[in-house]
Amino acid sequence: MRILAVFVLLGVSLAAVGAAIAWLFFFLPTWWPLWAAVAAAVLLTVARQYRRAEGSLLDVAEAVIVDERTEPHLCSLVGRVAAMLDLPAPKVALSRAKLPNGFATALTRRRPVVTITDEMRRKLDEQELETVIAHELAHLANRDAVVMTVASIPRTVGLQLFAPETELWFWVFLWPLGLLLFAWSSFLTLALSRYREYSADSVSALATGRPESLMSALEKLSDEVAGIPDEDLRSVASLNQLFIVPVRAQERRHALLRDHPPLDRRLAHLASIARRLGKPGH
């Protein structure tokens, strides 16, 4: 029910954005060229981010697409896990970033990519790596990239209205509305991000039948990331919401302000699945 409430509130926020733009045309109809320019600029910004998303993400992660000739074992493993979830095998990208982590994106059915860092591949055993890949492919199965992209539209609009570097400088007098929209939409997208992590954990645990392996992987990855200096993580901090474990310290934040659930809650969630499957928990 909570996740449904988040979707409803995000839908209301999207409708409010559209209604606000329509109201501007009605309230000051003689200014219609200005409002049309505002609407066009917002739409172009969202479209540009959508079109360039995968390439930008791979650049930030220092990742390159690999195939069965260069990485036969990794590609075979990803293909096998995809078959478990009844998905076509996605493209595989290998990241040289110096942290153990992974993420997946698929803004359309023809553009799925799962990215694995070389560091994570070295840190995890075969079963742990399989459960992490299953977690990432669960995001593809659930179309999470599309959901999060749509959900972020009110946040993007709000940022355009109040950010100092905004291109819409002529609409700066509406910055309080932009700030309110940005804060409210950020709160909702953070909630949605946490729920999708729980969902992907569940899919991985049930598809592989090894929730205890995913628990072990999450603990290993979290411990490894915690030991990396902050300055070494800045280059990939923008990918935080996509990673299976966060690279930004979130322990001091309230649970409602995190983009990932606390590790102990994820482990408890997986332990309950392990008990239902008759597996030993941690």
Buried (B, 14 or more C-beta within 10 A) or exposed (E): EEBEEBBEBBEEBBEEBEEEBEEBEEEEEEEEEEBEBBBEBBEEBBEEBBEEBBEEBBEBBBBEBBEEEEBEEBBEBBBEBBEBBEBEBBBBBBBEBBBBBBBBBBBEEEEBBBBBBBBBBEBBEEBBBBBBBBBBBBBBBBBBBBBBBBBBBBBBBBBBBBBEEBEBEEBEEBBEBBBEBBEBBBBBBBBBBBBBBBBBBBBBBBBBEBBBBBBBBBBBBBEBBEEBEEEEBEBBEEBBBBBBBBBBEBEEEEEEEBBBBBBEBBBBBBBBBBEEBEBEBE
